[in-house]
Amino acid sequence: MGVPPTRPADRAFARPRRRPTAAVAATVALLAVGAGVLVGLSTPAPHPADAPEGEFSAGRAFRNVEVIAAEPHVAGSAANDRVREHLVGTLRGLGLQTEVQDAVAPEAGQLSGAAGGATLARVRNVVARLPGTDPTGKVFLVSHYDSVQTGPGGNDDAAGTSAILEVARALSTGPRPRNDIVFVLTDAEEACLCGAAGFAADHPLARDGGVVLNLEARGSTGPVIMFETSRNNAKLVEIFGRAAPHPVGTSFAVEIYRALPNDTDFTAFLDRRFVGLNSAYIDGGAIYHTPLDVPARMDRGSLQMHGDNALGLAREFGRTDLGDLRAGHDDTYFPVLGGLVRYPGWLTLPLAVAALLAVGALGWLLRRRGRATAGTLAAGFGLTLVPVVVAPLGAWLLWTAITTIRPGYAELLDPYRPVWYRLAVVALSAAVLFCWYALLRRRVGPAALAFGGLAWLAVFGVLLAVAVPGGAYLTTLPALAGAFAGFAALATRRDGPWPVVAVTLAAAVAVVILLPPVVLLFPALGMGMGAVAALVAVLLGLAVLPVVDLLHPRAGGQRGLLALRARRLGALPAAAAALAAVVLAGVGLAVDRFDAAHPVPTHLMYALDAGTGKAAWLTREEKPQPWTDGYVDGTVSIADDFPGLGTTELRGGPATAAPLPAPKLDLLSDSRSGDQRVLRVRVVPQRQVRLLTLHVDTGTATVRSASVAGRDVPVEPGDGRWGFGVVFHAPPPEGVEVTLTLVPRGGAVSVRAMDASDGLSGVPGFRPRPKGVGVVGSHSSEMLAVARTYPL
Ligand SMILES: [Zn+2]
């Protein structure tokens, strides 16, 4: 008697005789693996202040955090002078050769676009050296000690700075390392990365390059992620995996970071002869650059992780031959249960192609065994795009709805208590996937749908391998594991235990690889881009479909009431996930309310034209909050009046003129030769300011060359009336000398000078923020700018 061929698959790959037991066992195993992943991403317990002296102690480091971040200490301020004195005293107290590099330095990288001209700063870097016994090179531990003007920088970057002080203490009490260790605490990172740029370009200790370990924080909690490396990083990553006690890092982060408009001091070193690693913790981003970035908000577990890794890496690089750390290639690497897995980047494309071939072979086998037809395989592949598109779209719509209910979120990098919203996005992604699966499982068949998921993972793997190689492992490896699980299932008795074991193992691989990016992408990108995490969550769901299938009754074979019951049961996971998404979003809205400790962020600045007596309130909020709305009434263009504030359109409103002086312009010399005029001027602030700008009306003269404080600056014509400009951060009280070589167009040359200080409390018409209204994390809120045009 012939057995009728199986209807195109009633099960994905496994059909265990005791399905409920198998389903529970597989689910419990995956949950355990998921818990292991979360433990691997968690921060260590902070060591107390009386920990052994060779160890890094967050307790000891935190004492320095409290001193450094006692108040906002923007570059050039008296508060920053006090911080610097504390750093110098501490490092000298350790017996280290310590000095202050006092210099005028240009910015690193390409930040000038928004700032309105060539950017420089007066910087004072604190540099200390622990000489090695037999150096093969130098190891640089770098952090910035300045803060933004809007907050004390309790995390950003008192975390990195105090961690380095504690590492310096631990290193100077133990045996001397072989290589030189140089501690570089930079100035004016927030303004323009100028401190790091000045060190990398001009300091004698930087002349021969070396290994840079940069320590940053962009939040208040979460694991420290090694998110950026120099090119050809294989040897560095190998050492990172071996020597960092908590090696959380992924080659995918490097790719994401390159796509984001962020920069750190590390950029300044990459422009030069350095190699290195850049690390930061990034969760709790709501307080980033705000007055709430105080020491009390720091997660000392994150500080411990920063310090453990920095000390481990400093010791290892301190003994390694630094002769040639540049490998011929980049590595692919990612965290696996507390460790780091890595393989050479040149394997990326072959692996991706292998995964594609393996999944193709699986499809062919499924067809041959009668588990699927060409038609259902094609349908499975095509229809898998539905959740891949719908889940991110749903996440975006969910966040749009939540920000409509709570508009203040628009100005936040991430909500204060984002966990509920993150879980809501994950639940929503699961709901989309389960719903899709329940609808198609009987029609297309579980095997064809499982194939469709693996096929897309493999296709994404190839696309990523070409475009974003560091991220290709995310889909290539789960696709490979899933294909091999399929082969194993097809090669063994279908109703035996092995198919269940095989699909569970493959799903575990997917959980290990794809759960960390789901967890880390939320803080990295913020809820506004929760769609990206939703996409990764769906990819994870597709990779574990054969296990999800075990939760369902058979897809075929039943009739009548049994079939109806099966369909109802099949809809259960989708319904439960959808309900969870709604409940979690609701809990988020209920829990994360704005209050005095979690204020709604607002942005306000004040700009005065001292020549005309016209003043304005300005905000960068696109839809002004109720508090801000009391100051502004429409869109304004400031490019003509305040070129030093950039060229973007802002919201603005009229203000009362404050009796504040504009910076003075002293003409030191004026010489002519041929059609050229050389103007030497000194811009002198008439009050305590944070920055000075000088712009030339390129309708009155063409600027040929320029120098600021003796340094030549690039002359690239900009847009608009004020086509040439310079921005100088942390100017000394005696002002800044600027030399302009230009060709006038006939009459007087029009020059506009502006300066800016911080704090609006003395400005006429300013009403202090009520409780529950706070200051947004930015480089310009609370700024008070005064400008004036001078004809020369
Ligand atoms: Zn910062």
Residues whose N, C-alpha, C, O or C-beta is under 5 A from the ligand:
A	BS01	ZN	D156
